[in-house]
Every structure is written in structure tokens, then in C-alpha cells.
Amino acid sequence: MFRSAFINPDFLAAQEACRSLDASTIIELKIFTIIQLFLFFLLLVIIIKQRRVFHPFFTIFLGIMIISYITIGILALIQVSADYLEIKAQNYSRFLFLVINFIYYFAIPVNVMCTLERLFATFYFRDYEGRRPWFFLVSAFTLGGLFSIGVIANMGDGSTPTFFSTPVQNILYLSSAISLIISFFVVILNIHLMRKNSGDRHSTLTSRYQLTENIKAVRIVLPFIFIDNLITLTDLLTAKYLNVSSFYNSSMCLASYDRYVIVFTGIATIRHLLVLAMPLSILLFNSTIYRPIIDLMKHFFHLRRPKRIANKNEFKNVLGKTITFGQSQDEYFAQLAKSW
């Protein structure tokens, strides 16, 4: 009782503010994550349904990236729910944190490989449709796994969220830069080849078709990759210059709660909106993707709509009288005599 009298009122206010921030962060995370999961699931279903439209490797790389975000979202909900239920097992928390980070860092080289696949498709557009470079696919996922393990090993013991070390920051900056440069180069190269082959008599229909498909695929993957890299850069820059990570840190909040509440809330909201923009950029602005959604909605509402009685066409004679079909011959002549 006597010790409580000497507790700093500012510390109590900081505790209350940080407790409120923690609770609001959990609510915000749950709401945004549920919406994001729904959109990513919808996008994954459409990509699988439209898998024959694109090259199998493009579908695999894009599908893996979408599955990565779905898995991270599900694990984040599990982690938040466990914290809310006060499940504080150290081994459980460490394992969950390691899995989330492994998937997060695994998606980064997959991002780069997705752009490289489109670059390869652009260079070999004449016969790429029939190619299946499985060695490239296996190598991409192997390098992605090794990259993720190496980054996690560089972070420390992996028991608590930590800031990016300098080597990790440099690798992430480099991978984001490579991915963006390749993406824009692929767009420019596809446009150049499309213009060149449109007036070429010797250009085959297959070549022009492949270039058109390349542009369609790039329009799908470029916004996704750009926003994905933007999220990575946001994590890096906020950790480096604002000293705030995307994970809520109670000790940092208590140290300077006035600044931390404002900065963390802004960063968390921006990050959630960026993740939300990834599936929306594809679902809303790409005809190859949103047309199946429109068809699905039309089919759904058509099934739920009550069946209406079909409108019957009416036929009238020269006097303007309605002709009734299905009458007998006597009834027809009787009606005709009555009219005259």
C-alpha cells in the first residue's frame, strides 16, 4: 500500500495508454486480417480457376505468394488469439514467430523469381508456351528456403521480434530493387516487342499471342509485386529511421508512449491498407480476374432470384383484337363472326 503511493503518475498513465493501444491493435489486426484473408482466398480461387489462361510457372509463383500471405494472416490470428487467451508458452510463441518469419522471408525471393519468370517469358516469347524449365522452379524454391533460414539465423534466437540487422537490411533493399527494376524492364520490353511484331509480316500468330499474354500477366503481377516491395521498404525504413517495428513492443511504448502511440498506430494502419491493396489491385483492375467474379455473382443471384413467368407474345389481327391460340376451329370462326 505504501509502495503504491510512490508510483509515478506518468508511469500509470503510460501503462494505461499502452494497454489501450495493445487492445486496439488486436481489434484492428483481427478486422483487417479477416478482410484480407477473404480477398486473398477469393483471388487464389480465381487464379486457380484461370490457371489455363497463363503459363503454369506464372500461376505457381503467383499462387505461392498469395498462399504466403494467407498463411501469415491465419498464423497472426492464431497468435493474437493465443495472447488474448493468455497462452504464454515460450516454446509455442517462439515456434509461431519462427514460422511467420520463415514464410515472410521466403516470399521475398519468390517475388524476385516471379519477375524473372516473366523476363524469361519475354525473351523466349516465340516458344515459351511449350517450355517447362523445372530446374528453374526447383532452384527458385530451394534458394527461397535457404534465404529465409539464413535471414532468421541472422536475426538472433528468434524468440522475440527484433529489428532488421544491417546485412538483412541490405539484402532486402537489394531484392526489392532487383524485383522493381526487372518488372519495369519487362513492361517496356513487352511494349517494344509488341510494336515491333505488329507490323512484321514474318511474325507468327503464336508470337503475337504470347506477347499479348505476357502483357496480361505483367498487368496482374506488377501491382502485386510493387505493393509487396513497398511493404518491405516500409518495414525497413520505419525500423531504421523511426525505430518502430510492425510488431507491438510494450517496453518501447512505456519508454515514450506519447510518440510511440502516434507512430505505431500510423505505421500499423498504413501497413494494413497496403496489404489490403494487394488483392484489390488485381481483383478490381484486371479484366482477366474480375470477369469470372462478375460471372460468378450473376450465376449466384440468378439461382437465388425467384423464377418469373415468361412473358407471352401477343398477336393481334388487323382490327387490333388479340388472337388467342389453342382454340378449336368452331370457336375461332365464332369469334371471327362476332367481330364482323
DALINMO-V953779 format. One record per residue. N is the residue number from 1. RES is the residue in one small letter. SS is DSSP state (alpha for helix, beta for strand, coil for the rest). PHI is phi in whole degrees, -180 to 180 (NA if undefined). Layout:
# DALINMO-V953779
n	res	ss	phi
N	RES	SS	PHI
N	RES	SS	PHI
This chain:
# DALINMO-V953779
n	res	ss	phi
1	m	coil	NA
2	f	coil	-71
3	r	coil	-68
4	s	alpha	-67
5	a	alpha	-72
6	f	alpha	-99
7	i	coil	-73
8	n	coil	-64
9	p	alpha	-60
10	d	alpha	-64
11	f	alpha	-67
12	l	alpha	-65
13	a	alpha	-65
14	a	alpha	-65
15	q	alpha	-60
16	e	alpha	-66
17	a	alpha	-65
18	c	alpha	-70
19	r	alpha	-65
20	s	alpha	-66
21	l	alpha	-64
22	d	alpha	-61
23	a	alpha	-66
24	s	alpha	-68
25	t	alpha	-64
26	i	alpha	-64
27	i	alpha	-64
28	e	alpha	-62
29	l	alpha	-63
30	k	alpha	-64
31	i	alpha	-63
32	f	alpha	-64
33	t	alpha	-66
34	i	alpha	-63
35	i	alpha	-64
36	q	alpha	-63
37	l	alpha	-62
38	f	alpha	-61
39	l	alpha	-68
40	f	alpha	-67
41	f	alpha	-62
42	l	alpha	-61
43	l	alpha	-64
44	l	alpha	-64
45	v	alpha	-62
46	i	alpha	-66
47	i	alpha	-63
48	i	alpha	-66
49	k	alpha	-65
50	q	coil	-97
51	r	coil	-62
52	r	coil	-79
53	v	coil	-74
54	f	coil	-115
55	h	coil	-66
56	p	alpha	-56
57	f	alpha	-69
58	f	alpha	-63
59	t	alpha	-63
60	i	alpha	-66
61	f	alpha	-63
62	l	alpha	-66
63	g	alpha	-63
64	i	alpha	-64
65	m	alpha	-63
66	i	alpha	-66
67	i	alpha	-62
68	s	alpha	-61
69	y	alpha	-68
70	i	alpha	-63
71	t	alpha	-64
72	i	alpha	-61
73	g	alpha	-63
74	i	alpha	-64
75	l	alpha	-66
76	a	alpha	-64
77	l	alpha	-64
78	i	alpha	-63
79	q	alpha	-65
80	v	alpha	-65
81	s	alpha	-64
82	a	alpha	-65
83	d	alpha	-66
84	y	alpha	-66
85	l	coil	-84
86	e	coil	61
87	i	coil	-90
88	k	coil	-112
89	a	coil	-68
90	q	alpha	-65
91	n	alpha	-64
92	y	alpha	-64
93	s	alpha	-64
94	r	alpha	-66
95	f	alpha	-63
96	l	alpha	-64
97	f	alpha	-64
98	l	alpha	-65
99	v	alpha	-65
100	i	alpha	-60
101	n	alpha	-68
102	f	alpha	-61
103	i	alpha	-67
104	y	alpha	-60
105	y	alpha	-78
106	f	alpha	-67
107	a	alpha	-70
108	i	alpha	-68
109	p	alpha	-66
110	v	alpha	-64
111	n	alpha	-57
112	v	alpha	-65
113	m	alpha	-65
114	c	alpha	-65
115	t	alpha	-69
116	l	alpha	-65
117	e	alpha	-63
118	r	alpha	-69
119	l	alpha	-66
120	f	alpha	-62
121	a	alpha	-65
122	t	alpha	-74
123	f	alpha	-67
124	y	coil	-112
125	f	coil	-66
126	r	coil	-70
127	d	coil	-135
128	y	alpha	-68
129	e	alpha	-58
130	g	alpha	-94
131	r	coil	-85
132	r	coil	-138
133	p	coil	-76
134	w	alpha	-65
135	f	alpha	-62
136	f	alpha	-63
137	l	alpha	-66
138	v	alpha	-64
139	s	alpha	-64
140	a	alpha	-63
141	f	alpha	-71
142	t	alpha	-66
143	l	alpha	-64
144	g	alpha	-62
145	g	alpha	-65
146	l	alpha	-65
147	f	alpha	-61
148	s	alpha	-63
149	i	alpha	-64
150	g	alpha	-64
151	v	alpha	-67
152	i	alpha	-64
153	a	alpha	-64
154	n	alpha	-77
155	m	alpha	-77
156	g	coil	128
157	d	coil	-79
158	g	coil	75
159	s	coil	-85
160	t	coil	-135
161	p	coil	-65
162	t	coil	-128
163	f	coil	-76
164	f	coil	-71
165	s	coil	-76
166	t	alpha	-61
167	p	alpha	-60
168	v	alpha	-65
169	q	alpha	-59
170	n	alpha	-63
171	i	alpha	-65
172	l	alpha	-68
173	y	alpha	-59
174	l	alpha	-65
175	s	alpha	-65
176	s	alpha	-65
177	a	alpha	-64
178	i	alpha	-62
179	s	alpha	-62
180	l	alpha	-68
181	i	alpha	-63
182	i	alpha	-64
183	s	alpha	-61
184	f	alpha	-68
185	f	alpha	-65
186	v	alpha	-64
187	v	alpha	-62
188	i	alpha	-63
189	l	alpha	-65
190	n	alpha	-65
191	i	alpha	-63
192	h	alpha	-62
193	l	alpha	-67
194	m	alpha	-65
195	r	alpha	-68
196	k	alpha	-67
197	n	alpha	-83
198	s	alpha	-67
199	g	coil	-104
200	d	coil	-94
201	r	coil	-68
202	h	coil	-83
203	s	coil	-74
204	t	coil	-81
205	l	alpha	-64
206	t	alpha	-63
207	s	alpha	-64
208	r	alpha	-65
209	y	alpha	-63
210	q	alpha	-65
211	l	alpha	-65
212	t	alpha	-63
213	e	alpha	-67
214	n	alpha	-61
215	i	alpha	-65
216	k	alpha	-61
217	a	alpha	-66
218	v	alpha	-66
219	r	alpha	-63
220	i	alpha	-76
221	v	alpha	-84
222	l	alpha	-63
223	p	alpha	-61
224	f	alpha	-62
225	i	alpha	-67
226	f	alpha	-62
227	i	alpha	-69
228	d	alpha	-61
229	n	alpha	-68
230	l	alpha	-65
231	i	alpha	-64
232	t	alpha	-61
233	l	alpha	-66
234	t	alpha	-62
235	d	alpha	-61
236	l	alpha	-68
237	l	alpha	-69
238	t	alpha	-68
239	a	alpha	-70
240	k	alpha	-81
241	y	alpha	-98
242	l	coil	-105
243	n	coil	58
244	v	coil	-133
245	s	coil	-99
246	s	coil	-76
247	f	coil	-90
248	y	coil	-70
249	n	coil	-124
250	s	alpha	-66
251	s	alpha	-66
252	m	alpha	-69
253	c	alpha	-65
254	l	alpha	-68
255	a	alpha	-69
256	s	coil	-151
257	y	alpha	-70
258	d	alpha	-60
259	r	alpha	-74
260	y	alpha	-65
261	v	alpha	-60
262	i	alpha	-68
263	v	alpha	-67
264	f	alpha	-65
265	t	alpha	-61
266	g	alpha	-64
267	i	alpha	-65
268	a	alpha	-62
269	t	alpha	-66
270	i	alpha	-61
271	r	alpha	-65
272	h	alpha	-63
273	l	alpha	-67
274	l	alpha	-66
275	v	alpha	-64
276	l	alpha	-66
277	a	alpha	-72
278	m	alpha	-63
279	p	alpha	-69
280	l	alpha	-66
281	s	alpha	-63
282	i	alpha	-93
283	l	alpha	-67
284	l	coil	-98
285	f	coil	-120
286	n	coil	-133
287	s	alpha	-65
288	t	alpha	-63
289	i	alpha	-97
290	y	alpha	-79
291	r	alpha	-64
292	p	alpha	-61
293	i	alpha	-67
294	i	alpha	-63
295	d	alpha	-63
296	l	alpha	-65
297	m	alpha	-66
298	k	alpha	-62
299	h	alpha	-65
300	f	alpha	-66
301	f	alpha	-71
302	h	alpha	-67
303	l	alpha	-70
304	r	alpha	-82
305	r	coil	-73
306	p	coil	-65
307	k	coil	-69
308	r	coil	-96
309	i	coil	-71
310	a	coil	-63
311	n	coil	-70
312	k	coil	-93
313	n	coil	-74
314	e	coil	-100
315	f	beta	-114
316	k	beta	-121
317	n	coil	-85
318	v	coil	-67
319	l	coil	-88
320	g	coil	88
321	k	coil	-85
322	t	beta	-74
323	i	beta	-88
324	t	coil	-99
325	f	coil	-88
326	g	coil	89
327	q	coil	-84
328	s	coil	-79
329	q	alpha	-66
330	d	alpha	-65
331	e	alpha	-65
332	y	alpha	-65
333	f	alpha	-70
334	a	alpha	-66
335	q	alpha	-66
336	l	alpha	-67
337	a	alpha	-66
338	k	alpha	-66
339	s	alpha	-68
340	w	coil	-79
